[in-house]
Structure formats: structure tokens, C-alpha cells
């Protein structure tokens, strides 16, 4: 009996519609159809490569769950685009991919093990665009992937949100699994680690929890800064870290700041996080941003005029994830509207992003001027070596705000304040953070200056 693909999709779609917004369903699922089903693999047909990419990146687990619920059995999901042949030429877009690496690395393919380890199969070294802002972190991650626990252990990557830390962590895991499918690779957030630990305590399964993570070959913890202040979780991770390190197993951590700046993190963990290699990811320069957009456009098999790529790269500077999200919005609009896009369209589509960028475009010079004005000091006092409390305290506030509101490195902040070293900047940031927690007047003053700067 020939299966009724329309009825099949109707059952799946009804379940998906319960779990996504009406707008999201109409935009991404209203034109999906079932192309084939052999009992083990269900192939869905979507209008174009943009839909394929977006559903695979954002909704694949949801679709898999809906299929399993609709048919009381799981199936492998494949998604094909109905619009491919006439767009193949887009793959020739010039990009600046990662430097050439080994043949085995470049030919790696996603596997079921990668998905089960909680990693996005698209996050590979092959898809990571390297620039001056991240080349050291990339090289360190690649070295760890090729020789786990033999080069840098632990590997600690830090940088602002959306700069590629998660991508590199998962690229390491993908590479290891591609070469050794039986490897015990775990990727999770620090929040997930803490939640599983609490659940293990409540249900009396601590032995099982500890066996799971302390027998890992590769343990990757994203956003480790959220362990700050969680004393029992820190204690548990301390022993997990020691067990893995002593067993010559690889540990990889990511954070939005250096280990020494993580608030309420035990010193014994800070010192261990700094045992191996530390790599910083900084915001990409203009050339790297353009390369990222071209690479993503080639992946999506879409064509955009050069001015569109350059416009986006110029406007969105500090967050790669936001940059790629903006490209997705523009590409989706172009595809769905069916007309040539103009600058006014982009400005309307991305108004919220551009407004936020404008609010966040604060410089160290602006911070120094505003702090000096607030405390009735000279601008020169911000860079002087004078240690009077009436000068040193405002200067420390300015350093703290420079760290919070700009994407400059510790060394660059130190240079901007008269050649102070990065240790002085870290001390200032910790001091002001502690004073804000203890003194309401200090907290109010710092927040007031911050608000004025971001108007």
C-alpha cells in the first residue's frame, strides 16, 4: 500500500505546530513536504537551501521528536532542497577558509555520535573562518584535536559572546569522534553539569554521575564561568578535573573571561584552569567578517551582491553569531520576497541589531572622559601614576567599565591607562566588583555612569 505522504506530514506538522510560534511555523514549515519514507529514513523536501540550513540548525531535534511521537518509532531525518541546481554557482563565492590541515581532518563528516554528544555537526574546523583575532585559539584547538591530552591540558578558551568558542570546542569533539567513534566525548555547559550533579544527589545516583564524567576521554565544558558561586558543584568539578588530568584525559573549557576574573571561583580551580594553554578569541576585523559572511553564504548556496556583504560586515562588528544571524534574516527576506534587496530593506530588517550596536559602541576614551567628569578630575589623571585614593578609585572604576563595555583586551586597557600591566587591570576590576556588592552607593554610581555612556 502506497503511503500517503500528505497525511504523514499532516501528523508531524500538527505536533511541530504545538511547539513553535505561529509565525515560526508559517515561515519555516508551511511549505515542507514528505519526499520519501522507507521505514528507517524519512526525507523531507523544503523550498530552498535557506530553509534546509535553518531547520537543520535550529529545529532538527524538534522534527525528530515529532516523527518519533507520530509513528511510535524514531527515524533518521534527511532534508533536501527543491531549489539547488540553479544556485550551485554560489558555491564558487570566494572565501578565506581555515588554513590547510591534514587530509583526514578536512574530510571529516558528521556522524550520529556527534549529534548524540550534543554537538552541532556543522561546527568543524573546516567551517571555522580563521583571522588574526582567533588564529592562536584555533591553532591550540587543532593541536588538542590531533593529540588529545598530549599537548595542552587543559585548554582554556575565553572571549566575548558569539566569537566562536563553542564552535572550536565542538570542532575538537567532532574531529576526535570522526577518527575514533568509540571515544567517550562529552560536551555540555557548566549549568548542565551542575544540574546533573544536583539531580544525582537527589536521586542517589552520584556513583553513576561520577563514573560517566570521570571515565571520559574528552570532557568539554562550555561557559565554565557559571560555576562561580556554586560551591558544591565546584567541589565536584575539582575532583572530576583531577581524576581526568591524572588519567591523562583531555579537558577543554570555555569562558567569557580569563579564569582569574571569574567571580566566586575557588582559587584551586583558577590555578588548575591555568595549568595548560589559554587562548583568547577577540572580535574579528573587517576582512575576517567579510570572509565569515562569504563562507556562510556559500554554505547556504545563496548569492548576495558584494555591497550587502560589506554593509553587514561594517555594521556588525563584535559578535560573529549576530553577524551570521543578520545574514540569515537578509537571505530569508530576499528568498521569500522574491525581489532584489536594497539598503533600506536591510536597515528595516536589522533595526533592532543596529540600535543595540549603537548603544554598545562605547570607547575607552569616552569612559575616561565621563568618569573624570563625574569625579571632577582631569583627563590626565586617568593615565597618571598618582595613587591618591581620590584619583585611584575613579581610575579603577574606569578600568572596570572599560572591561565591561568594550571588547578590548586586558593589555590594551592597561596601555590606555598609562601603561598599566594586565594584573593591575584585573585587580581594579575585582576591587570595583567587590565594592559594588558591598556598597550600594558605589553600585549606584557605577550603574549611573554606565547608563549615561550607553545613551
C-alpha positions in Angstrom: 0.0 0.0 0.0 1.5 3.4 -1.1 1.9 5.7 1.9 0.0 8.9 2.0 2.9 11.4 2.3 0.4 14.3 2.7 -1.2 12.6 5.7 2.2 11.7 7.2 3.3 15.3 7.1 0.0 16.5 8.5 0.5 14.3 11.6 4.1 15.5 12.0 3.2 19.2 11.4 0.4 19.1 13.9 2.9 18.1 16.6 5.5 20.7 15.5 2.9 23.4 15.5 2.3 22.8 19.2 6.0 23.5 20.0 6.8 26.6 17.8 5.3 30.0 17.4 2.7 30.5 14.7 5.0 32.9 12.9 7.9 30.4 13.1 5.7 27.6 11.8 4.4 29.6 8.9 7.9 30.8 7.9 9.8 27.5 8.1 7.3 24.6 7.9 4.3 25.7 5.8 5.9 24.5 2.6 7.6 21.4 3.8 6.5 18.0 2.3 7.5 14.4 2.7 9.6 13.3 -0.2 10.1 9.6 0.8 10.0 7.2 3.7 11.5 3.7 3.7 10.7 3.0 7.4 14.1 3.9 8.7 14.8 7.2 6.9 12.3 10.0 6.4 13.2 12.5 3.7 11.6 16.0 3.9 11.6 18.4 1.0 11.9 22.1 1.6 11.7 25.1 -0.8 15.3 26.2 -0.8 18.8 25.8 0.9 17.9 28.6 3.4 15.1 26.5 4.8 17.2 23.4 4.8 20.0 25.1 6.7 17.8 26.8 9.2 15.7 23.7 10.0 18.8 21.6 10.4 20.5 24.1 12.6 17.5 25.1 14.8 14.7 22.6 14.6 16.1 19.1 13.8 15.7 17.7 17.3 12.1 19.0 17.3 11.4 17.3 14.0 13.0 14.1 15.1 10.8 14.1 18.3 7.6 14.9 16.4 8.3 12.0 13.9 9.0 9.6 16.8 5.8 10.6 18.5 3.7 10.5 15.4 4.8 7.0 14.3 5.9 5.5 17.7 9.3 4.9 16.2 12.3 7.0 15.5 13.6 7.6 12.0 16.7 9.2 10.6 15.7 12.6 9.1 17.1 13.8 5.8 16.2 17.2 4.4 16.5 18.1 0.7 16.1 21.4 -1.0 13.9 21.8 -4.1 16.0 24.7 -5.3 19.6 23.7 -5.8 20.6 23.3 -9.4 20.2 27.0 -10.3 22.1 28.1 -7.2 25.1 25.8 -7.4 27.2 28.6 -8.8 27.0 30.3 -5.4 29.4 27.7 -4.1 32.1 29.5 -6.0 31.9 32.6 -3.8 35.5 33.5 -2.7 36.1 32.7 0.9 39.0 32.7 3.3 38.7 29.3 5.0 40.9 27.9 7.7 44.5 27.2 6.8 45.2 23.8 5.2 45.3 21.0 7.6 45.7 17.2 7.3 43.6 15.3 4.7 41.9 13.3 7.4 40.8 16.4 9.2 39.4 18.2 6.2 37.5 15.1 5.0 35.7 14.5 8.4 32.0 14.0 8.1 29.3 14.4 10.8 28.3 11.1 12.5 25.4 10.0 14.7 27.9 10.0 17.6 28.5 13.7 17.2 24.8 14.5 17.4 24.4 12.2 20.5 27.2 14.0 22.2 25.2 17.3 22.0 27.3 18.9 19.3 26.2 20.6 16.1 27.6 18.6 13.1 28.3 21.9 11.3 30.8 23.1 13.9 34.0 21.6 12.4 37.5 23.0 11.8 36.7 23.0 8.1 33.8 25.6 8.6 35.7 27.8 11.1 37.0 31.0 9.5 40.4 31.9 10.8 41.6 35.5 11.2 44.1 37.5 13.3 41.5 37.6 16.1 41.3 33.9 16.6 44.3 32.2 14.9 46.1 31.4 18.1 43.0 29.8 19.7 42.3 27.9 16.5 45.9 26.5 16.4 45.7 25.4 20.0 42.3 23.7 19.5 43.6 22.0 16.4 46.7 20.7 18.3 44.5 19.3 21.0 42.2 17.6 18.5 45.1 15.9 16.8 46.8 14.9 20.0 44.4 14.8 23.0 46.0 15.2 26.4 49.4 15.2 24.9 49.8 18.9 24.1 47.7 21.4 26.1 45.7 20.1 29.1 43.5 21.7 30.0 42.8 24.0 27.0 41.0 27.2 28.3 39.4 29.4 25.6 37.9 32.7 26.5 36.3 35.7 24.8 33.0 37.6 24.4 29.7 36.0 23.4 29.4 34.8 19.8 33.1 34.8 18.8 33.5 31.1 18.2 34.4 29.4 21.5 31.6 26.8 21.2 32.5 26.2 17.6 36.1 25.4 18.5 35.1 23.1 21.4 32.7 21.2 19.2 35.2 21.1 16.3 37.6 19.3 18.7 34.9 16.8 19.6 33.9 16.2 16.0 37.4 15.6 14.9 38.1 13.1 17.7 34.9 11.2 17.1 35.5 11.2 13.3 38.8 9.4 13.9 37.7 7.2 16.8 34.0 6.5 17.0 34.3 4.7 20.4 35.9 7.6 22.1 33.9 8.9 25.2 33.4 12.5 24.2 31.2 14.8 26.4 30.2 18.3 25.5 28.0 20.2 28.0 27.5 23.5 29.6 28.6 24.2 33.2 24.9 24.7 34.0 24.1 21.2 32.7 27.0 19.8 34.8 25.6 21.5 37.9 22.0 20.4 37.2 23.0 16.8 36.6 25.1 16.8 39.8 22.1 18.1 41.8 19.8 15.5 40.2 22.3 12.8 41.1 22.4 13.9 44.8 18.5 14.0 44.9 18.1 10.5 43.3 21.1 8.8 45.0 23.0 8.3 41.7 26.2 10.0 42.4 28.3 6.9 41.6 26.7 6.8 38.1 27.3 10.5 37.6 30.9 10.3 38.6 31.6 7.2 36.6 30.1 8.9 33.5 32.3 12.0 33.6 35.4 10.7 35.3 35.8 8.0 32.7 35.6 10.4 29.7 38.3 10.6 27.1 37.4 14.2 26.3 35.4 16.5 28.6 34.4 19.8 27.2 32.6 22.3 29.5 31.1 25.5 27.9 30.6 28.7 29.8 32.5 27.5 32.9 32.1 30.9 34.5 28.6 29.9 35.6 30.2 27.6 38.2 31.1 30.7 40.1 29.4 30.8 43.5 28.2 27.2 43.2 30.4 25.7 46.0 29.3 22.1 45.9 29.4 21.9 42.1 32.9 23.4 42.2 33.9 20.8 44.7 32.6 18.1 42.4 34.2 19.5 39.3 37.5 19.9 41.2 37.6 16.1 41.8 36.4 15.4 38.3 39.2 17.6 36.9 41.8 15.9 39.0 40.6 12.4 38.1 40.7 13.2 34.3 44.0 15.1 34.4 45.7 12.4 36.4 44.4 9.8 34.0 45.8 11.8 31.0 42.4 12.6 29.6 41.7 15.8 27.8 39.8 18.7 29.4 38.6 21.7 27.4 36.9 24.7 28.9 35.4 27.9 27.6 34.5 31.2 29.4 33.6 34.8 28.6 36.6 36.0 30.7 40.0 34.7 31.9 39.9 32.2 34.7 41.4 34.7 37.2 38.4 37.1 36.6 35.6 34.6 37.2 33.7 35.8 40.2 33.5 33.5 43.2 35.6 30.7 41.6 37.8 28.9 44.1 41.5 29.6 43.7 42.4 26.0 43.4 40.2 25.8 40.3 41.6 29.0 38.9 45.2 27.6 39.2 44.2 24.3 37.5 42.4 26.1 34.6 45.7 28.0 34.0 47.9 24.8 34.1 47.7 24.2 30.3 47.1 26.6 27.4 44.9 29.7 27.5 43.6 31.2 24.2 41.7 34.4 23.7 39.2 35.0 20.9 38.7 38.6 20.0 36.2 40.4 17.7 37.0 39.8 14.1 38.4 42.6 11.9 36.7 43.8 8.7 38.4 41.3 6.4 37.6 38.4 8.6 34.0 39.5 9.0 33.6 39.6 5.2 35.2 36.1 4.9 32.8 34.7 7.5 29.8 36.1 5.6 31.1 34.8 2.3 31.7 31.4 3.8 28.2 31.3 5.3 26.6 32.5 2.1 28.4 29.7 0.2 27.2 27.1 2.7 23.6 28.4 2.3 24.1 28.4 -1.5 22.8 32.0 -1.8 24.0 34.9 -3.9 24.2 38.4 -2.4 25.7 41.4 -4.0 29.1 42.4 -2.7 27.8 45.6 -1.2 25.4 43.7 1.0 28.2 41.6 2.5 30.3 44.6 3.1 27.4 46.6 4.6 26.7 43.8 7.1 30.4 43.4 7.9 30.8 47.1 8.5 27.7 47.4 10.7 28.0 44.3 12.9 31.5 44.1 14.3 31.7 42.4 17.7 29.6 39.2 17.5 30.0 36.5 14.9 26.8 34.8 15.9 24.8 38.0 15.5 26.6 38.6 12.1 25.5 35.2 10.8 22.0 35.7 12.2 21.8 39.0 10.3 22.8 37.3 7.1 20.1 34.7 7.7 17.5 37.4 8.1 18.6 39.2 4.9 18.8 35.9 2.9 15.4 34.8 4.1 13.8 38.1 3.2 15.4 38.1 -0.2 14.2 34.5 -0.8 10.7 34.9 0.5 10.1 38.4 -1.1 11.4 37.3 -4.5 12.8 40.8 -5.3 16.2 42.5 -5.3 17.1 43.7 -1.8 18.0 47.4 -1.2 19.8 49.2 1.6 16.5 50.4 3.1 15.3 46.8 3.4 18.3 45.8 5.4 18.1 48.8 7.7 14.4 47.9 8.4 15.1 44.2 8.8 18.0 44.7 11.2 16.9 47.9 13.0 17.0 46.2 16.4 20.5 44.9 15.9 21.8 48.3 14.6 20.2 50.1 17.6 21.8 47.8 20.1 25.2 48.1 18.3 24.9 51.9 18.5 24.1 51.7 22.3 27.1 49.5 22.9 29.6 51.5 20.8 31.5 52.8 23.8 35.2 53.6 23.7 37.8 53.7 26.5 38.3 57.4 25.7 34.6 58.1 26.3 34.7 56.1 29.5 37.7 58.0 30.8 36.1 61.4 30.0 32.8 60.5 31.6 34.4 59.2 34.8 36.7 62.2 35.0 33.7 64.5 34.6 31.8 62.6 37.3 34.6 62.9 39.8 35.7 66.3 38.8 39.2 65.1 37.7 41.4 66.0 34.8 41.6 63.5 31.9 45.3 63.3 32.6 44.5 61.8 36.0 43.1 58.7 34.2 46.6 57.9 32.9 48.8 59.3 35.6 50.8 57.2 38.1 49.4 59.1 41.1 48.0 56.8 43.8 45.8 59.2 45.8 42.6 57.5 46.7 40.6 60.4 45.2 42.3 59.5 41.8 43.0 55.8 42.1 39.4 54.8 42.9 37.8 56.7 39.9 40.6 55.3 37.7 39.7 51.8 38.8 36.1 52.4 38.0 37.1 53.5 34.5 39.2 50.3 34.1 36.2 48.2 35.3 33.8 49.9 32.8 36.4 49.5 30.0 36.4 45.8 30.7 32.6 45.6 30.8 31.6 47.9 28.0 34.3 47.4 25.4 35.9 44.4 23.6 39.5 45.5 24.3 41.9 43.1 25.9 43.4 43.5 29.4 46.7 44.6 27.9 45.0 47.2 25.7 43.1 48.6 28.6 46.3 48.8 30.7 48.0 50.6 27.8 45.1 53.1 27.7 45.6 53.9 31.4 49.2 55.0 31.2 50.9 51.7 30.6 49.5 49.7 33.5 50.0 45.9 33.2 47.1 43.4 32.9 47.5 42.4 36.5 46.7 46.0 37.6 43.5 45.9 35.4 42.4 42.6 36.9 42.9 43.9 40.4 40.9 47.0 39.6 38.0 45.0 38.1 37.9 42.7 41.1 38.0 45.5 43.6 35.2 47.5 41.9 33.1 44.4 41.6 33.5 43.6 45.3 32.8 47.2 46.3 29.6 47.2 44.2 28.5 44.1 46.0 29.1 45.6 49.4 28.3 49.3 48.9 25.1 50.5 47.5 26.4 54.0 46.7 29.3 52.6 44.6 26.9 50.3 42.8 24.5 53.1 42.1 27.4 55.4 40.9 28.9 52.8 38.5 25.4 51.9 37.1 24.7 55.6 36.6 27.9 56.2 34.6 27.2 53.1 32.6 23.7 54.2 31.7 25.0 57.7 30.7 27.6 56.1 28.4 25.1 53.9 26.7 22.5 56.5 25.9 
